[in-house]
Amino acid sequence: MIILRNIIVVLLFGLFGCNEVEQNKPGLKTKNDHEAIRIILKDLNDQSVSLEKYKRKVIFINFWATWCKPCIEEMPTIAAAQDSLQHAEIIFLLASNESTDQIKEFRDNHHYKFNYVRIENIEELNIEVLPATFIFSKSGDLVFSEMGYRKWNEKDNIDTLLKIINKND
């Protein structure tokens, strides 16, 4: 019985998320198991992305991979949310720890208007399933984190984003 339960749990993880782990170094602080973690991002030209430049904006970071089916299925909903919130004080970043060439190839084959970045220290964030999303308030506090697929363009999710955007920190 326990073996059957364990097999079901493993299958559910396989169906609803993608496992991912990779590199390390010291950007934006998050609280994770009471430790300050720093998110280190680079753009596709291998330049450091300072999240300080987005100060006073909400930062939506979606962690994804080119091989992750739920990640790819989630992208149109993120694109729709980004379009509907284009005049709001929010920045959308899509972060993968894959090679720059892999991300660029994906970008060139999919016509989303995303700001793609590389995450340099994903393992420090304890992300066990992709896709995963972190949302930081205008003051830089982690106010939302979730692992797994979500339809970001649904009204309840847009309302959640607007609530975070409109909150005075």
C-alpha positions in Angstrom: 0.0 0.0 0.0 2.8 2.4 0.9 4.6 1.5 -2.3 1.5 2.3 -4.3 1.1 5.6 -2.6 4.7 6.5 -3.3 4.3 5.6 -6.9 1.2 7.8 -7.2 3.0 10.8 -5.6 5.9 10.4 -8.0 3.6 10.2 -11.0 1.7 13.3 -9.8 4.9 15.3 -9.6 5.8 14.1 -13.1 2.4 15.2 -14.4 2.1 18.6 -12.7 5.6 19.9 -12.6 9.2 19.6 -13.7 12.1 19.0 -11.4 15.0 21.3 -11.9 18.3 22.1 -10.1 21.5 23.9 -11.1 24.4 26.5 -10.3 25.2 29.1 -7.5 26.4 32.7 -6.4 25.0 36.1 -4.6 20.3 40.4 -6.5 17.1 40.4 -4.6 16.7 38.9 -1.1 14.1 36.4 -0.3 13.2 34.6 2.9 13.5 30.9 2.5 13.7 28.7 5.7 14.7 31.9 7.6 17.7 32.5 5.4 18.2 35.5 3.2 18.7 34.3 -0.4 19.9 36.4 -3.2 18.6 36.0 -6.8 21.3 36.4 -9.3 20.2 37.1 -12.9 21.9 37.8 -16.2 20.4 39.0 -19.4 21.0 37.1 -22.7 24.1 39.2 -23.3 25.6 37.8 -20.1 25.3 41.1 -18.3 24.2 41.2 -14.7 20.6 42.2 -14.2 20.3 44.4 -11.1 16.8 44.2 -9.7 17.4 47.5 -8.1 16.6 49.1 -11.4 13.0 47.9 -10.9 12.8 49.6 -7.5 9.3 50.8 -6.8 7.8 48.2 -9.2 6.3 44.8 -8.5 8.6 42.1 -9.8 7.1 38.9 -11.2 9.7 36.2 -11.8 8.6 33.0 -13.4 11.2 30.2 -13.3 10.9 27.8 -16.3 12.7 25.5 -18.7 12.5 24.9 -22.4 11.9 21.1 -21.8 9.1 21.7 -19.2 5.7 21.2 -20.7 3.7 22.9 -17.9 6.1 25.9 -18.2 5.4 26.2 -21.9 1.6 25.8 -21.4 1.7 28.5 -18.7 3.5 31.1 -21.0 0.4 32.3 -23.0 -1.4 33.1 -19.7 1.7 35.0 -18.5 1.8 36.9 -21.8 -1.9 37.8 -21.5 -1.5 39.0 -17.9 1.6 41.0 -19.0 -0.5 42.6 -21.8 -3.4 43.4 -19.6 -1.1 45.0 -17.0 1.2 46.8 -19.4 0.5 50.2 -17.9 0.9 49.0 -14.3 4.0 49.2 -12.1 5.0 45.6 -12.7 7.9 43.9 -14.5 7.7 40.4 -15.8 10.9 38.4 -15.9 11.1 34.8 -17.2 14.2 33.1 -15.7 15.7 29.8 -16.8 19.0 28.2 -15.7 19.6 26.7 -19.1 22.3 28.0 -21.5 21.9 31.4 -23.1 21.8 29.7 -26.5 18.9 27.4 -25.4 16.9 30.4 -24.1 17.6 32.5 -27.3 16.5 29.6 -29.5 13.3 29.2 -27.5 12.7 33.0 -27.7 13.3 33.0 -31.5 10.9 30.2 -32.0 8.1 31.7 -29.8 7.0 35.2 -30.2 6.3 36.3 -26.6 7.3 39.8 -25.6 9.1 38.5 -22.5 12.1 39.8 -20.7 14.1 36.5 -20.6 16.9 36.2 -18.1 19.2 33.5 -16.8 19.0 32.5 -13.1 22.5 31.8 -11.8 21.6 30.4 -8.4 18.3 28.5 -8.7 19.4 25.8 -6.3 19.6 28.3 -3.5 15.9 29.1 -3.9 14.9 25.6 -3.1 12.7 25.4 -6.2 11.8 21.8 -6.6 9.2 22.0 -9.3 8.9 24.1 -12.5 7.2 26.3 -13.3 7.6 28.4 -10.2 6.7 32.0 -9.6 7.9 34.6 -7.1 6.3 38.0 -6.8 8.0 40.8 -4.9 6.3 43.9 -3.7 7.5 47.4 -4.6 9.6 47.4 -1.5 11.3 44.2 -2.5 9.5 41.8 -0.1 8.6 38.3 -1.3 4.8 38.4 -1.2 3.9 35.4 -3.3 5.6 32.2 -4.2 4.2 29.1 -5.8 5.5 26.0 -7.6 3.4 24.7 -10.4 1.2 25.8 -13.3 -1.3 28.7 -12.9 -3.5 30.5 -15.4 -2.2 34.0 -14.9 -4.7 35.6 -17.2 -7.8 34.5 -15.1 -9.6 37.3 -13.3 -8.8 36.1 -9.8 -5.1 36.0 -10.7 -5.1 39.4 -12.3 -6.9 40.8 -9.3 -4.2 39.3 -7.0 -1.5 41.0 -9.1 -3.5 44.3 -9.0 -3.8 44.0 -5.3 0.0 43.6 -4.9 0.6 46.4 -7.4 -1.8 48.8 -5.7 -0.6 48.1 -2.2 1.3 50.9 -0.6 4.5 49.6 1.0 
